[in-house]
Amino acid sequence: MDSHNAHKRSWRCIQRRNRHRIIGLCTDGARRRPAASRTPHVSTARSDSKTLGLSTWDEVAGNQMNRRSRIFQNRDVFWRKLMIKTPFGSKSTADEVLAGLDLSDRTVVVTGCSGGIGFETMRALSAKGARVIGIARSLNKAQNACLRTDTQATAVGCDQSDLQSVIHAADFISERFEKIDVIVANAGITGSKQATTRDGIEMQFLVNYLSHFLLVNKLLPKLPDKKGRVVIVSSSASKNQAPKEGIRFDDLDGHRDYSASKFYGQSKLALSIFAGELSRRLAPRGIVVNSLHPGAVRGTDLNRSIQFPVSLVLSIAELFFKTASQGAATQCLLAASPLVEGVSGQYWADCQITGGSKYLTDLVMAERLWRTSEELLVRKLNVGG
């Protein structure tokens, strides 16, 4: 019996012993949203957006649970890091984590497919038989990337700085495909020295986070219960570069105190918070959601907005970065490997569960981010209004 099957058997043994930890995050109620009777002074007002079909819960109720939830989540992360190990690491490649798998029954959406880890993710998954839908900024870029995979990948053009374009892409995919097994939210940009906005939203927050919030929610009805997976590509910047206060809800256009680095970190923090909240909301359907840090990767398109001389320094530093295939390994693992079946709501790096920002356990911030995102979409697009 080969080593892959041996690892799979041992992994499933761990899952059986720790089912309450792996799937439920916590079984003692610390994660459950409190009943209205426990919060007599809580407002019953709901978000004015029913667009995405996912209910919200009250901010004050969340605040009452926040301290306890942090304790339980930190404890869970400790035990999962200790007990849940995959046989892969920082040097593993996308092809290695998918070795021996037959993905011919899977349909996978990959954003940012035209280069870097997005292309490697699409290539590796399609090489194992998956039907991949590759999304890039333009149809031409998506088509060229799909042709390079030498498979029957489907190209979709979508400018993620244009929310209307995101809706068109989601509608096209929904009409053409009966089901989508996996969504890999990979696309991303970095900012320039000056704040750039569109529709009053800072560009990194718009492209990296809000467009994915919209796309993923539009495609959720296509994900099968018990088997669907959502993979959110975040970054260590969510912990190391984001504002100290977390998400700056009162400065989403960057008018007050703009820093490209901080706003990039904020956009990635928003992605990880979104992943955690989506995981909680989709738990009844058995759909798993995880976020990850791919590592520093050379040869990506992410740095196209970075100006000289920083771009020169990065070019030299890239000599020591991961290859694109190594950078794509963690998201390929989360997208398709049976080794992580049932694992949800976690933050990963180098193919292992790791610790993320302290705000990943902040349920109040998670709810506020979700509600703010819905309100932005309603205001900008009148979606479902």
C-alpha positions in Angstrom: 0.0 0.0 0.0 1.5 3.3 -1.0 2.3 6.1 1.4 -0.5 8.4 0.3 -3.1 5.8 1.2 -1.4 5.1 4.5 -1.5 8.9 5.4 -5.1 8.9 4.3 -6.0 6.1 6.7 -4.2 7.6 9.6 -5.8 11.0 8.9 -9.2 9.5 8.9 -8.5 7.9 12.3 -7.7 11.3 13.7 -10.9 12.7 12.2 -13.0 10.0 13.8 -11.4 10.6 17.2 -11.7 14.3 17.0 -14.9 14.9 14.9 -16.2 17.5 17.3 -13.0 19.5 17.0 -12.5 19.2 13.2 -16.0 20.0 12.0 -17.9 21.8 14.8 -15.0 24.1 15.9 -16.5 23.8 19.4 -19.3 21.6 20.8 -20.0 23.3 24.1 -22.0 26.2 22.7 -19.3 28.8 22.7 -19.6 29.1 19.0 -23.4 29.0 18.8 -25.2 32.2 18.2 -27.2 33.1 21.3 -30.9 32.9 21.5 -32.8 36.1 21.7 -34.0 35.4 25.2 -30.4 35.6 26.5 -30.0 39.1 25.1 -33.0 41.2 26.2 -31.5 44.5 25.2 -30.5 43.4 21.7 -31.9 45.1 18.7 -33.9 42.8 16.4 -33.1 44.9 13.3 -31.7 42.8 10.4 -29.6 43.8 7.5 -31.6 45.5 4.8 -30.0 43.1 2.3 -31.5 39.7 1.7 -29.4 39.5 -1.5 -27.1 36.7 -0.5 -29.6 34.5 1.3 -27.5 34.1 4.5 -28.9 35.4 7.7 -27.0 37.7 10.0 -26.9 37.7 13.8 -26.9 40.5 16.3 -23.7 42.4 17.0 -24.4 42.9 20.7 -25.1 39.2 21.2 -21.8 38.5 19.4 -20.1 40.9 21.8 -21.3 38.9 24.8 -19.8 35.8 23.4 -16.6 37.2 22.0 -14.2 36.7 25.0 -15.3 33.1 25.5 -15.1 32.4 21.8 -11.5 33.6 21.6 -10.5 31.3 24.4 -12.2 28.3 22.8 -10.9 29.1 19.3 -7.3 29.6 20.5 -7.5 26.3 22.3 -8.9 24.6 19.2 -6.1 26.0 17.0 -3.5 24.7 19.5 -4.9 21.2 19.5 -5.4 21.1 15.7 -1.8 22.2 15.1 -0.7 19.5 17.5 -2.8 16.6 16.2 -3.7 17.4 12.6 -0.7 17.1 10.4 -0.4 16.5 6.7 2.7 14.9 5.2 3.4 18.0 3.2 5.3 21.2 3.9 6.8 24.4 2.5 8.7 22.7 -0.3 5.8 20.6 -1.5 4.4 21.3 -4.9 0.8 21.4 -6.2 1.4 18.2 -8.2 2.8 16.4 -5.1 -0.3 17.2 -2.9 -2.6 16.0 -5.6 -0.6 12.8 -6.5 -2.7 9.8 -7.1 -6.0 11.6 -7.1 -8.7 11.4 -9.8 -10.7 14.6 -10.0 -12.7 13.9 -13.1 -15.9 14.4 -11.2 -15.0 17.8 -9.8 -15.8 21.3 -11.2 -13.5 24.0 -9.8 -13.6 27.8 -10.2 -10.2 29.5 -9.9 -9.9 33.3 -9.9 -6.7 35.0 -11.0 -5.9 32.1 -13.3 -3.7 34.0 -15.8 -0.4 33.7 -13.9 1.5 32.7 -10.8 -0.1 30.5 -8.2 -3.6 30.9 -9.8 -2.3 29.4 -13.1 -0.5 26.6 -11.2 -3.6 25.8 -9.3 -5.7 25.6 -12.4 -3.0 23.6 -14.2 -2.5 21.1 -11.4 -6.2 20.5 -10.8 -7.0 20.1 -14.5 -4.1 17.7 -14.9 -5.9 15.4 -12.5 -9.0 15.6 -14.5 -10.9 18.4 -12.9 -13.1 20.6 -15.0 -11.7 24.0 -14.2 -13.3 27.4 -14.8 -10.5 29.9 -15.0 -11.3 33.6 -14.3 -8.9 36.4 -15.3 -9.2 40.1 -15.8 -10.0 39.8 -19.4 -11.4 37.0 -21.6 -8.2 37.0 -23.7 -6.0 36.5 -20.6 -8.3 33.7 -19.3 -8.3 32.0 -22.7 -4.5 32.1 -23.0 -4.1 30.6 -19.6 -6.6 27.8 -20.3 -4.8 27.0 -23.6 -1.6 26.6 -21.7 -3.0 23.9 -19.4 -3.6 21.8 -22.5 -7.0 20.7 -21.1 -10.7 21.6 -21.6 -10.7 24.4 -19.1 -13.4 27.1 -19.5 -12.2 30.7 -19.7 -14.2 33.5 -18.1 -13.3 37.2 -18.3 -14.0 39.2 -15.2 -12.7 42.6 -14.1 -12.9 42.2 -10.4 -12.6 46.0 -9.9 -16.0 46.2 -11.6 -18.7 44.6 -9.4 -21.1 44.4 -12.3 -18.5 42.3 -14.2 -18.4 40.0 -11.2 -22.2 39.5 -11.4 -22.0 38.8 -15.1 -19.3 36.2 -14.5 -21.2 34.5 -11.7 -24.4 34.4 -13.8 -22.5 32.9 -16.8 -21.0 30.2 -14.6 -24.3 29.5 -12.8 -26.2 29.1 -16.1 -23.6 26.9 -17.8 -22.7 24.5 -14.9 -25.1 22.4 -12.9 -22.8 22.2 -9.9 -19.5 23.7 -8.7 -17.6 21.6 -6.2 -14.8 24.0 -5.3 -14.2 27.8 -5.4 -10.6 29.0 -5.1 -10.7 32.7 -4.5 -7.1 33.5 -5.6 -7.1 36.8 -7.5 -5.4 39.7 -5.9 -3.6 43.0 -6.4 -1.3 45.3 -4.5 -1.7 49.1 -4.3 0.3 52.1 -5.2 1.5 55.0 -3.1 -1.7 56.9 -3.7 -5.1 55.6 -2.7 -7.0 54.5 -5.8 -10.7 54.1 -5.4 -13.7 52.9 -7.5 -17.2 53.5 -6.4 -15.8 55.0 -3.2 -14.0 51.8 -2.2 -10.2 51.5 -2.0 -9.1 49.3 -4.9 -7.3 46.6 -2.9 -10.3 46.1 -0.6 -12.6 46.0 -3.7 -10.6 43.5 -5.8 -9.1 41.3 -3.2 -12.0 41.1 -0.8 -15.4 42.6 -1.8 -15.4 41.1 -5.3 -14.7 37.7 -3.9 -17.4 38.1 -1.2 -19.9 38.8 -4.0 -18.7 36.1 -6.4 -18.6 33.3 -3.7 -22.0 34.2 -2.4 -23.5 34.3 -5.9 -22.1 30.8 -6.6 -22.9 29.2 -3.2 -26.2 27.6 -4.4 -24.2 25.6 -6.9 -22.0 24.0 -4.2 -23.1 20.5 -3.1 -23.9 19.9 0.5 -21.4 17.7 2.4 -18.9 18.0 -0.4 -18.5 21.6 -1.4 -15.3 23.5 -0.6 -14.3 27.1 -0.6 -10.7 28.1 -0.5 -9.8 31.7 0.3 -6.3 32.8 -0.5 -5.3 35.3 2.2 -1.7 36.2 3.3 0.5 36.7 6.3 -0.1 40.4 5.6 -3.5 39.8 7.3 -1.5 39.5 10.5 1.6 41.5 9.9 0.5 44.5 7.8 -3.2 45.1 8.6 -4.2 48.1 10.8 -3.8 47.5 14.5 -7.5 48.0 15.0 -8.4 45.4 12.3 -10.8 46.5 9.6 -11.1 50.3 9.3 -14.8 50.5 8.6 -14.9 54.3 8.7 -12.1 54.6 6.1 -12.7 52.0 3.4 -11.8 54.6 0.7 -8.5 55.4 2.3 -9.1 59.1 2.5 -8.0 59.5 6.1 -4.7 57.7 6.6 -3.7 55.7 3.5 -0.9 53.2 3.4 -0.7 50.7 0.5 0.8 48.1 2.8 -1.8 48.5 5.5 -4.7 48.5 3.1 -3.3 45.4 1.4 -3.1 43.8 4.8 -6.6 44.9 5.6 -7.9 43.4 2.4 -6.3 40.1 3.3 -7.5 40.2 6.8 -11.0 40.8 5.5 -10.7 37.6 3.4 -9.6 35.5 6.4 -12.4 36.9 8.6 -14.9 36.2 5.7 -13.6 32.6 5.5 -14.2 32.1 9.2 -17.7 33.6 9.2 -18.7 31.7 6.0 -17.5 28.5 7.6 -19.8 29.1 10.5 -22.8 29.9 8.3 -22.3 27.0 6.0 -21.7 24.4 8.7 -25.3 23.1 8.5 -24.7 22.3 4.9 -21.5 20.6 5.5 -19.6 22.9 3.1 -16.0 23.5 4.3 -14.2 26.9 4.1 -10.6 27.6 4.8 -8.2 30.5 4.3 -4.4 30.3 3.7 -1.1 32.1 3.3 0.6 30.8 0.1 4.0 32.1 1.1 6.3 34.5 -0.7 6.2 33.3 -4.3 8.4 34.4 -7.2 7.1 35.1 -10.7 3.6 36.2 -9.8 1.6 39.1 -11.2 0.8 40.4 -7.7 3.6 42.9 -7.7 2.7 44.6 -11.0 1.5 47.7 -9.1 4.7 48.1 -7.0 6.9 51.0 -7.9 10.6 51.4 -8.3 12.8 51.1 -6.2 10.8 48.6 -4.1 10.2 46.6 -7.2 14.0 46.2 -7.7 14.4 45.0 -4.1 11.6 42.5 -4.6 13.2 41.2 -7.8 16.3 40.3 -5.8 14.4 38.9 -2.9 12.4 36.7 -5.2 15.4 34.5 -5.8 14.7 33.0 -2.3 11.0 32.8 -2.7 8.9 29.7 -3.4 8.2 28.6 -6.9 4.7 29.1 -8.2 4.0 25.4 -7.9 5.1 25.4 -4.3 3.0 28.5 -3.6 -0.1 26.7 -5.1 0.4 23.6 -3.0 -1.6 24.7 0.1 -4.7 25.8 -1.9 -4.6 22.7 -4.1 -4.5 20.6 -0.9 -7.5 22.4 0.5 -9.3 22.3 -2.8 -9.1 18.6 -3.5 -7.2 16.4 -1.1 -9.1 13.8 0.9 -6.5 14.4 3.7 -8.4 17.5 4.8 -11.9 16.3 4.3 -14.2 17.9 6.9 -11.7 20.4 8.1 -13.2 23.9 8.1 -12.7 27.4 9.5 -9.0 27.1 9.7 -6.1 29.3 8.6 -3.3 27.4 6.8 0.3 27.9 5.6 2.8 25.5 4.1 0.1 22.8 4.0 -0.4 22.9 7.8 -2.9 24.6 10.1 -1.3 27.6 11.7 -2.2 30.7 13.7 -3.5 33.8 12.0 -4.5 37.2 13.1 -6.1 37.7 16.5 -9.1 39.2 14.7 -10.0 35.8 13.2 -11.6 35.0 16.5 -13.5 38.3 16.7 -17.1 37.4 16.0 -18.3 40.9 16.3 -15.9 42.1 13.7 -16.9 39.2 11.5 -20.5 40.1 11.7 -19.9 43.7 11.1 -17.7 43.0 8.1 -20.5 40.8 6.6 -23.2 43.4 7.2 -21.0 46.2 5.8 -20.2 44.1 2.7 -23.9 43.5 2.1 -24.7 47.2 2.6 -21.9 48.2 0.1 -23.3 45.8 -2.5 -26.8 47.0 -2.1 -25.7 50.7 -2.3 -23.4 50.2 -5.2 -25.4 47.7 -7.2 -28.9 47.7 -5.7 -28.5 43.9 -5.7 -31.8 42.4 -4.7 -33.0 45.8 -3.6 
